[in-house]
Amino acid sequence: MHSQNWIGGEWSTPTDGELIVNNPSNVKEQIGVIHLSGASEVLQAEQAARMAQPNWAGMSQAKRGDVLGRLASALESSLEELAILASREMGKPITEMKGEVMRGVNLLKYYAAEGVRANGSVIPASEAGVLQYTKRVPLGVVGIITPWNFPVAIPIWKIAPALLCGNTIVWKPAEYACLTATKMIQIFAQAGLPAGIINLVIGKGSKIGDVLLEQCNLNAISFTGSTSTGQRIASICARRNIKYQTEMGGKNAAVVLKDADLNLAIPAILSGAFRSAGQKCTATSRIIVEREIMPAFTAALQAAMETIVVAPALDSKAYLGPVASGYQYDSVMAYVTMAREQAQVLAECKAKVSEDEGYFITPLVVSGVSSDHPLVQEEIFGPVAVVLEADHYEHAVALCNATIFGLSASVFTKDLNQALRFLDDAEVGMVRVNQETAGVEYQAPFGGTKWSSSHTREQGQAALDFYSEIKTCAIKYN
């Protein structure tokens, strides 16, 4: 397969270079070629979005919702095909990838239904004979920059609410998700996607990112990716007075209190830490355990780790597959080396995988490092987790909050009082009781605190707040 740009309702192949895409489960297998764009394609995409925006915004919200409904049906019909391509491109196990595509379907259906729901409110006026009300109005043209780890769901949870609100889009996906992005737009185009409302531009962020941020006449940017890039985007947007949303890193903690049900906690912690090879911003990276139950927790963890299956992404038995790329493999393996040299191995997966064939990294849990150690403080984005011991509840919470990030956290306990306290005490945007840290339902707000987020929220009703402005209207009729 070859990537293409989709600009103004037409396909084109950029000529500013190309990259070969190999299957991370089998690096000898080539699955496609990515054709890279230059500045001219980005500017063309912005112009196409700008031209299409008035007509799209002029449609009724209900009609825009109908379009999203058609896209949902088309995506659902192509679920298997898209999931297989995405698994081959970035290595997520096929069972998870099918679930991700279905999440995209549900997101489109959710925002399609918003087309016939209220988008404002009536506000009492102090003067008689005045009707005063608010309504949502579109921002204009939105730039969307998405990562490779959720190549279907994250783009859709940005695109769907942006379109519903009447905006048009310039979308730049991550390099390791460009084939999936191209296929997704092909599916939408076949379903009658109106020309110009989504404009897909394939290219390296280092080459075209600044063109999008500095030269395009955008009204908003929504970004998911690294903290350093998010900081830079926020700075540029603030200077240009462009509305921005940055979802960045996480160093999420699962807190296991001494009364926890380990039969519930262990599977949830392993799922949070190692599904998708740990390549989730909400992945469980720190495990904080009350000292009193450490022996029982360690024994249960070691037994559970022995059952984990590491396999190629298209193997339906795979608990986790490879990491997404050679670059990602080298980055995570640097932390694996650090963990083996500077920490104590608490539990590890003994699965036999051929690292010569793919970018496989077997799961590892370590302990014996201080709370300020890089393994505890830095986002690894791979199947490595560290255990910290806590003396009591207050100590566990202090360890949980001792990070620059604030995305997700969970606590495992049977004590309702402790559970409710943790919901208040955890300094994160998403907090859960007796559930894994990773993930949140599509109809619920997604986002973090501290350096995890620019303090807006994605998904649910909250996304509509970002992709629109409130206009206050008043009519004197008497």
N, C-alpha and C positions, 0 to 999 in steps of 0.2 A: 504494500500500500504506500501511496505517496501523500504527503500533506499538501493542502492547498489553502489559499486565502479565499474567504467569502466576503466580498465587498459590494455593497449596493445591489445585492441579489445576483451577483455573477461570480463564477469560479475563476481563479487565476493562479498561476504557479510563479511564485517569486524567484528571483535569480541572483540573490545576494549571498549565495553559498548553500551548502547542504550538509546534513548529518545523517549517518547511517544509524538506524535503530536496531539493536540486537535484543533478543529475548533475555531478560535477566535470569530466567530459570535455565537457559542454555545459551551461553554467550556466542556459540558458534552459529546460532540460527538468526539470520537477518529477517526482520519482519516488516521493514519499511524504510523509507527515506523521508527526511524532513527537509523541506525547501525553505530557506530563510529569507525574511523580508528586510528591506532597508527603510530609510526614513520616508521615502515617497509613498510607500504602501500604507504606512501609518497615517499620514496626512490625508491620503485618499479615503481611508476608512472613516476618519473623523468627519470629512466633508459629506460622505454618503449618509452617515448617521445624522448629521445636522440637517440635511435636506429632507430626510424621511421623518424627522421628529414632529413637525407640525401636523401632518396628516395622521400620524399614529396617535398623538395626544388628542387630536380632534375627534377620534372615535369615542364612542361611549365606553365607560369602564366595563360594562357588561360585554360588549363586543370584543374588547381586549381579553377579557376572561375566556371568551369562546375560543380565541386563538390559542391560548395556553392549554385549553382542554384538548384541542386537536394535537398539539405537540405531545401531550401526555399519552394519548392513545397511540401515536406513532412510536414513541419511545418504548412503550410497553410491548408493542408488536415486535420490536427489534431487540428486546432485552437480551436474549441469548447471544446474538451476533456481537452486540456492543460489549457485553461483559467478557467474552472470549478475547476480543481484541485488546481491551483494557488490561486484562490479566497478563496477556503476552507482552504488552508494552511496559508495564511497571511492576509486575510481579505479585500483585495482591491475589490470594487464593480465590479460585473461581466462585466458591460458595459465598465468600464475602462480597465479591464484585457483583454478583447477581443481586445480592441484597442492596448494594449501593445504587445500582441502576434502578431498582424498585423504589428506593428512597427518592431518586430523582423524579420518577413517575408521580409519587405521592405529593412531592413538593409542587409540581406543576398543577396537579388536581386541586391542591389546597388553595393556591393563589388564583386558580381559575374560578373557584367558588367565591373568592373575595370580590369578584367582578360585580356581584349583585348585592353586596353588603354596604352599609353606610360608610361614607368616607369623610364625615364631618359631624358637626353638632350645632344645635340652635342654642344661642346664649341670650338670656334675658337682657333687654336694654333698659336703661334708666328712664328713657323718655317714651311716652305712649306713642303708638303708631309707628314704631320702628322694628323692623325684622332684622335681627343680627344673627349671623351664623358663620361657621367656618367650613372650609372644604380643602381637601388635599389637591395640590397642583404639582405637575411634574417638575423635576429639576432641569431636564434638557437632555444633554448627551453625557452618558456615564462611561468612564473607563473601568473595566473589570480585569484584574490581574489575579490569576488563579494558580495554585500549586499542583504538583504531580501526585500527591498522596491520595487525594480523593478526586480523580479526574472527571467524574460525572456529577457527584452530589454537590460539591462546593460551587462549581460554575452555575448549576441550576438554582441553588439557593440564593445566588446573587441575581441571576438573569431573570428568574420568574417574577419576583416582586418589583424589580426595576421596570420590566415591561408593563406589568399591570398598572403601575403608577403613571404610565405614559411617557417614559423615557426611551431613548434609543441607546445602543450600546456599541462600544469598541472593546472587543474581548481579546486579550493576549494571554493564552495559556502557557504553562511551564513547558520547557523543551521536552521533558520526558512524558508529556501527555498530549502531544500535538496530533498524533494519529487518531487518538480517541476523540479529541476535539473536532477534527475534520469529519470523522464518521458521525458524530452527534449532529453537526450542522447538516450533513447530507440527509440524515433522517428527518430533521426539521424542515429542510427545504422541500423534500418530497411530500411533506404534510401541508405545504402551502404557506411556509413562513413568509410574511410580507417582506419585500425587498427593502434593505437598508435599516431594518430595526435591530438586527444583530449583525455586526461586522467582525469577522474573525481574521486576526492578523497573526501569522506564525513568525516567530523570530526570537533571537536571544535577547534577554533583558538588558544585557550589557550594551547591545547595539541599538535597540529601538525603545528601550525603557525611557530614556531621557527625552526622546522625541514625543512620546505619549504624554509625559508629565510636564515638559517645559514648553512645547511648541503647539500642542493641540488645544483647541478652544473647548475645554471640557468644563462641565458643571459639577462633577463629582468623580471621586475615585474610590473603588472598593478593592482592597488588597488582602490577600491571605498569603503569608510566607514568613520569612525570617524576621527576627526583631530588628536587626541592623538595617535591612531594607525598608521595613515599615517605618522606622524612625526617619529615614531619609525622605520617604514619600510624604510623611506628615509635615516635615519641614518645608518641602517644596509647595505642598498644597496650602499650607498656612500663609506662606508668602504671597501666593497667587489668589488667596481668598476662594479656594475651591473646597467644597465640602469633601471630607475624606473619612474613610473607615479603614482601620488597619487591624487585622487579626493576626497575632504574632505567636510567640513561643509559649511553652508551658513546661513546668517541672512538677507534675501532679503527684499528690500524695494519697496513698490509701492507709488509713489509720486503723489498726486492729487493736481494740481494747480487750482487756483480760477476760471479759464475759462473751466474747464473740463466738459465733457458731463457725468453726473452722471449715466444716463441710460446705458452708455457703461462701465463706470469705476466700478460701484458696482458689476455687475455680474462677471467681470474679476477678481476683487480683491477677491471675495468670492471663486471663482473657484481656484485661485492660493493659497489661504490660507487653504481651507478645503477639496478639492478633495483628495482622498487617505488618509483622516483623517490627513492632514498636514504632512504626512510622505514622503516628497520629499526634497532633498537638495536645490531645487529651489523654495520651497514654500514661499508664501508671509507671512512673520512673523512680519514685521513692515509696518505700513500705515502712511505716512506722508502727512498731509493735511494743505493747507493754511488756516490760522485762519478765514479769511473772509467768507469761505463757510462751516465752521464746523457745524452750525445748520442744513443746508440743507443736508450735507453729513450724519450726524448722523441720521436724520429722514429716509433718503433713506436706510441706512444700517440696521436700526432696522426693517424696513418693509421687506427687502429682507431676513433677517435672519429668519423671521417667516416662510418662505416657504421651508427652508432646510429640507430634509428628511434624517433621520438617520435610517438605517435598516440593516439587515443581508446582507452579501456580495453577496449572490445569488439572492437577490431581485432586479429586474431590475429598480425599482423606487429609489433605494438608491443613494443619493447624496454623502454620505460617509458611510462607514461601521465602524467596530471596528478598534482599533489599533492592531498591529500584535501579541502581546504576553502579558503575565502577567507582564514581566519585563518592557516592553514598557508602559503598562498601569500605573504602579506605578511611572515610571519616569515622564510621562506627568502629572499625577494627582498631583504630587508635585508642578509643576508650576501652575496648576489650583488653588490649595490651596493658593499659594503665590499671584496669581492674585486677588483672591477674598478678601484676607486679606490686601494687600498692595496697590491695585489699585482700580479704579472706573470702575464698569461694564458699558460699553457703549452699548453693544448689545449682546444678546445671543440667541441661538437656544432653543426653548421650546419643542423640540421633546421628546416624551416619549419613553424611551428605558429601557430595563431590564438589568442593569449592573450585575445582578446575573447570567444571561445567557451568556453574552459575554463581551468583553473588549471595551464597547462603551463609548465614551467621547463626549458630545455634544459641538459644536463649541462655542467659547467665544471670544469676543473682549473687551479689556479694555483700559483705558486711565488714565491720572493723575499721571504718574511716570516720573522721570527724564531720560535723555538720557543715563545715565550710570547705570541704574537699570538692574538687571539680566534679567528681562523680555524683555529688549531691546537689551541686549548684548549677551545672551546665546542662543544657538540653542535648541529649545524646541522639535522639530520634532513631533508635534502633533497639534490638531485643536485649537490653541490659538494664537491670534494676538494682537498687541498693537498699539494704535494710538498716534502719536506725532503731536503737532500743530507747524506750521512753520509761521514765520512772512512774508516771501517773498520767491522768487525763490532761492536766494543765501543761505538763512537759510535752506531751504528744502534740497538743495544739500549737505550742510555741515552735516546735520543730516543723510542723506543717506550714506555718506562716513565715518561716525563716528563708525566704526566697524572693527574688525580684519579680517572679511571675505570680499570677493569680488566676489561672484559668479554671481548673477543676480539682475537686478533692472528694474523697468518700471516707466514711467511717463505718466500721463493722462492730455492732454491739446489740445486745438484747435489752439494754436499759433505755427506755424511752426518754428519761430525763437527760442522759448523756447525748442521745441522738439529737434532741432538740437544741441542746447547748451547742453542739458542733455545727448545726445549721446556722447558728448566729456567729460562732467564733471563727469559723474558717474564712480566711480573707481571699475568697475566690468568687468568680462569677457564676459558677455552677457547682453545687454541692449536693451529695447524695448519701443516703443511708442504706447500708447493706446492698449496694450496687457498685459496679465497677466505675472507675473515673471516666472511662472513654465513652464518648457518644452522648447525644441528647436527642430526644424525639424531634421530628421535623417541624411540629407545630409549636415548639417551645423556643424561647429566645436562647441564642448561642452567643457567648462572649465572655471575656474575663475582666479582671482588674489589674492594677499595677502595669507591668510592662507586657502583659499578654494582649492588651487591647487598647484601642483609642477611646474606649468607654461608650461605644455604641453597641448595638446588638444585631445579630443576623437571625434569620428565620422567624417564624410566627408573625404576630402582629407588629413586633418591634421593627422588622425589616421595612415595613411600609413607612415608618417614621423616618428612616434614613433616606429612602428613595423619593421622598416628596417634601414639599414645603407646605406650611399651613397659611392659607389666605383667609383673612377675616373680612367678611362682607356685611354691609349694613344698608338697608333700604328704608327710607322714610316714605310712608304711604298715606299719612293723614296730616 
